[in-house]
Amino acid sequence: MLELNDITAGYDRNTPVIRGISLSVAPGEAVGLLGPSGCGKSTLARVAALLHHPDAGTLVLDGTPVRRWRHRAPREQRTAFGVVFQQARLSADPRLALTDLIAEPLRATGRRTGTTDRVRELAATVGLTTDLLSRRPHEVSDGQLQRACLARALVLRPRWLVCDEMTAMLDASTTAALVRVVEDYRAATGAGLLAVGHDRVLLDRWCDRTVEWATLARS
């Protein structure tokens, strides 16, 4: 279970972005978080993925309270998450070819054996042809780069996926393809999903339940 309890967080302790927000995601469950731009849902997603330390509140992962975030979190907690952000170009190192971008988490955790095969497997899964793997972000389309970012999120076989408006800048066909990849992965592994967005139709179709930000903020 992924449990966020009474989370307050922001980027300045005097002006928190979110206050007292609670949300849970069960193993294998897909939860949509619906809200307008600027409401704080991306900040909550970053807290959930251990990328941002909250100012107050607790996060419990599989029954264990989380006490450290980012690179200070224990490896088994840190690598339990795969994250896909809205703006692929801001989350991708422009110096890396797509093959190195996808392999980045493997190398960061010292897992070098079988890297090439794993990258090729995931590239095929997300719909990237092999000729694209040697290209850098500026040499591919937004959709192709987001496919690589999804492959990167899956490369460590995470138990939890956080998709923060993953499809907001994509066309309908690419959106459908990437959602299908996520759902196939979840079906095969039992991973839980927190999908953040502002498209109710997409979230309602994609997720087991959709939670409105306004409801969380009032609770």
C-alpha positions in Angstrom: 0.0 0.0 0.0 1.1 3.5 -0.8 -0.3 5.9 1.8 0.1 9.7 2.0 -1.3 11.0 5.3 -1.9 14.7 6.0 0.8 15.9 3.6 1.9 19.5 3.6 4.6 20.4 1.1 6.0 23.2 -1.1 9.2 24.9 -2.0 9.1 27.6 0.7 8.1 26.6 4.2 6.2 29.8 4.7 4.0 29.3 1.6 3.2 25.6 1.2 1.7 24.5 -2.1 -0.4 21.8 -0.6 -1.8 21.4 3.0 -3.1 18.4 4.8 -3.6 16.1 1.8 -4.2 12.4 2.2 -4.4 9.8 -0.5 -3.8 6.0 -0.8 -3.1 3.6 -3.6 -3.4 -0.2 -3.1 -1.1 -2.7 -4.8 -2.4 -3.3 -8.3 -4.8 -0.4 -8.2 -4.9 2.5 -10.7 -5.9 5.8 -9.1 -6.4 9.0 -11.1 -5.8 12.3 -9.5 -7.9 15.0 -11.3 -7.3 18.7 -10.8 -6.6 22.0 -12.7 -3.2 23.3 -13.5 -1.4 24.9 -10.5 -3.5 23.2 -7.8 -0.5 21.2 -6.4 -1.2 17.8 -7.7 2.3 17.5 -9.3 3.9 18.4 -5.9 1.9 15.6 -4.3 3.0 13.2 -7.0 6.7 14.1 -6.4 6.2 13.5 -2.7 4.6 10.2 -3.5 7.5 9.1 -5.7 10.1 10.1 -3.0 11.3 13.0 -5.1 10.3 15.8 -2.8 10.5 15.9 1.0 7.2 17.1 2.6 7.1 19.7 5.3 4.7 17.7 7.3 2.7 14.5 7.2 3.8 10.9 6.7 4.2 8.6 3.7 3.9 4.8 4.3 5.2 2.4 1.7 4.2 -1.2 2.0 3.7 -0.8 5.8 7.1 1.0 6.3 7.2 4.7 7.1 9.4 6.6 4.6 12.0 8.7 6.5 14.3 9.9 3.7 13.7 11.2 0.2 15.6 11.4 -3.2 19.1 9.9 -3.1 19.0 9.5 0.7 16.1 7.1 0.6 17.0 3.4 0.9 17.6 1.8 -2.5 14.7 -0.7 -2.1 12.3 2.2 -1.6 13.8 4.5 -4.1 13.8 1.9 -6.9 10.2 0.8 -6.1 9.0 3.8 -8.2 8.9 4.6 -11.9 8.0 8.2 -12.8 7.0 9.8 -16.0 6.7 13.5 -16.1 4.6 15.8 -18.4 7.5 17.6 -20.1 9.8 14.9 -21.4 12.4 17.5 -22.6 12.8 18.9 -19.1 13.2 15.4 -17.6 15.7 14.1 -20.2 19.4 14.8 -20.2 19.9 16.4 -23.7 23.5 15.0 -23.9 22.3 11.4 -23.8 21.3 9.2 -26.7 17.9 7.5 -26.1 19.6 4.2 -25.4 21.6 5.8 -22.5 18.5 7.7 -21.3 16.6 4.4 -20.9 19.5 2.7 -19.3 20.2 5.6 -16.9 18.5 4.0 -13.8 20.3 0.7 -14.4 23.7 2.3 -14.4 22.8 4.6 -11.5 22.1 1.5 -9.4 25.2 -0.5 -10.6 23.2 -3.0 -12.7 25.2 -3.2 -15.9 24.7 -6.9 -16.8 22.1 -7.3 -19.6 21.7 -3.6 -20.1 21.7 -3.7 -23.9 19.1 -6.5 -24.0 16.9 -4.7 -21.5 17.0 -1.4 -23.4 16.1 -3.1 -26.7 13.3 -5.1 -25.0 11.7 -1.9 -23.6 12.3 0.1 -26.7 10.2 -2.4 -28.6 7.6 -2.4 -25.9 7.1 1.3 -26.0 7.2 1.5 -29.8 10.7 2.9 -30.5 12.6 1.5 -33.5 16.2 0.6 -33.1 17.4 3.5 -35.4 16.0 6.0 -32.9 18.1 4.7 -30.0 21.3 6.4 -31.1 19.6 9.8 -31.4 19.6 12.5 -28.8 16.4 14.2 -27.5 16.6 17.1 -29.9 16.7 14.7 -32.8 13.4 13.0 -32.0 9.7 14.1 -31.6 8.0 14.8 -28.3 6.1 11.6 -28.6 9.2 9.5 -29.3 11.0 11.1 -26.4 8.1 10.5 -24.0 8.2 6.8 -25.2 11.8 6.7 -24.1 11.0 8.3 -20.8 8.3 5.7 -20.2 10.9 3.0 -21.0 13.3 4.6 -18.5 10.5 4.5 -15.8 10.0 0.8 -16.4 13.6 -0.3 -16.7 14.0 -1.3 -13.0 10.7 -3.1 -13.0 9.1 -0.8 -10.4 6.2 -1.8 -8.1 4.6 1.6 -8.3 4.2 4.0 -11.3 3.6 7.7 -11.0 2.5 9.3 -14.3 2.3 13.1 -13.9 0.3 14.3 -16.9 2.3 11.8 -19.0 0.1 12.3 -22.0 -0.8 16.0 -21.7 1.5 17.1 -24.6 0.9 14.1 -26.9 -1.5 13.3 -29.7 -4.4 10.9 -29.3 -2.6 7.9 -30.9 0.5 8.2 -28.9 -1.6 8.7 -25.7 -3.4 5.5 -26.4 -0.2 3.6 -27.1 1.5 4.7 -23.9 -1.5 4.1 -21.7 -1.7 0.6 -23.2 2.0 0.0 -22.3 1.4 1.0 -18.7 -1.7 -1.2 -18.5 0.1 -4.2 -20.0 2.9 -3.7 -17.5 0.5 -3.4 -14.6 -1.4 -6.5 -15.7 1.9 -8.5 -15.9 3.4 -7.2 -12.6 0.6 -6.1 -10.3 2.1 -2.6 -10.0 0.1 0.2 -8.5 -0.5 3.4 -10.5 -1.0 7.1 -9.5 -2.0 8.9 -12.7 -2.1 12.7 -12.4 -4.0 14.8 -15.0 -6.8 17.2 -15.8 -8.6 15.1 -18.5 -11.5 13.4 -16.7 -12.4 11.2 -19.6 -8.9 9.8 -19.9 -8.5 9.2 -16.1 -12.0 7.6 -15.8 -11.2 5.2 -18.7 -7.7 4.5 -17.5 -8.1 4.2 -13.7 -10.1 2.1 -11.2 -11.1 5.3 -9.5 -10.6 9.0 -10.0 -10.1 11.3 -7.0 -10.9 15.0 -7.5 -8.3 17.4 -6.1 -11.0 19.7 -4.7 -12.4 16.8 -2.7 -8.9 16.1 -1.2 -8.3 19.7 -0.4 -11.6 19.9 1.5 -11.2 16.7 3.5 
